Amino acid sequence: MAANDRAQMLRKLQEADFVAYDLMLYLDTHPNCQTALTEFKEAVEKGRQYRREFEAVYGPITAKASSAAAPWQWSKDPWPWN
């Protein structure tokens, strides 16, 4: 896959995670808002989906998601933010 495809996939993941985090902060002060709760759940699920898709093609995005198999693969280039 082209670097542009990688960047687009990573961008979608970042956007979904940002929306989920922003809604989490909103829900801290508006805990009874059902619309925000629904949107939060949708954003979290999108983030999970995008993360699975990204990692299936490019490998783990965080060290925690890295396989425990030897040899250790997390330090293998490129880093997710490169």
matplotlib code that plots the C-alpha trace (Angstrom):
import matplotlib.pyplot as plt

x = [0.0, 1.1, 2.2, -0.8, -3.1, -1.3, -1.6, -5.3, -6.0, -4.1, -5.9, -9.3, -8.2, -7.0, -10.2, -12.4, -10.2, -10.4, -14.2, -14.5, -12.2, -14.0, -17.4, -16.0, -15.1, -18.5, -20.2, -18.2, -20.3, -23.5, -23.8, -27.5, -27.1, -28.3, -27.2, -23.7, -23.6, -24.7, -22.2, -19.5, -20.2, -20.2, -16.9, -15.3, -16.5, -15.2, -11.9, -11.7, -12.6, -10.0, -7.3, -8.0, -7.8, -4.7, -2.9, -3.9, -2.0, 0.8, 1.3, 0.7, 0.2, 1.2, 3.6, 0.7, -0.9, 2.3, 2.5, 4.3, 6.0, 9.7, 11.5, 10.1, 8.6, 7.6, 10.9, 10.7, 10.4, 8.5, 7.1, 3.3, 3.8, 6.3]
y = [0.0, 3.5, 5.9, 8.0, 5.1, 4.5, 8.2, 8.2, 5.1, 6.6, 9.9, 8.2, 6.4, 9.6, 11.4, 8.7, 8.6, 12.4, 12.4, 9.7, 11.6, 14.9, 13.2, 11.6, 15.0, 16.3, 13.4, 14.1, 17.3, 16.1, 12.5, 12.2, 13.2, 10.2, 11.7, 12.2, 8.7, 7.2, 9.2, 8.2, 4.5, 4.9, 6.7, 4.1, 1.3, 3.2, 3.7, -0.1, -0.9, 1.5, 0.3, -3.4, -2.5, -0.4, -3.0, -5.8, -4.0, -2.1, -3.9, -2.8, 0.9, 0.7, -1.5, -2.9, -4.2, -5.9, -9.6, -11.4, -13.6, -13.6, -11.8, -8.5, -6.6, -3.3, -1.6, -2.6, 0.5, 2.5, 3.8, 4.4, 8.2, 8.3]
z = [0.0, -0.7, 2.0, 1.3, 2.1, 5.3, 6.3, 5.4, 7.5, 10.4, 10.1, 10.2, 13.4, 15.0, 14.1, 15.7, 18.8, 19.1, 18.8, 21.4, 23.8, 23.2, 23.9, 27.0, 28.4, 27.5, 29.2, 32.4, 32.7, 31.0, 32.1, 31.2, 27.5, 25.6, 22.2, 23.4, 24.9, 21.6, 19.6, 22.1, 21.7, 17.9, 17.9, 20.2, 17.9, 14.8, 16.5, 17.3, 13.7, 12.2, 14.6, 13.6, 9.9, 10.3, 12.4, 10.0, 7.2, 9.0, 12.3, 15.9, 16.5, 20.2, 22.1, 24.0, 20.8, 19.7, 19.7, 22.5, 20.0, 19.6, 18.2, 19.6, 16.7, 18.2, 17.4, 13.7, 11.4, 10.5, 13.8, 13.7, 13.8, 11.0]

ax = plt.figure().add_subplot(projection="3d")
ax.plot(x, y, z, "-o")
ax.set_aspect("equal")
plt.show()
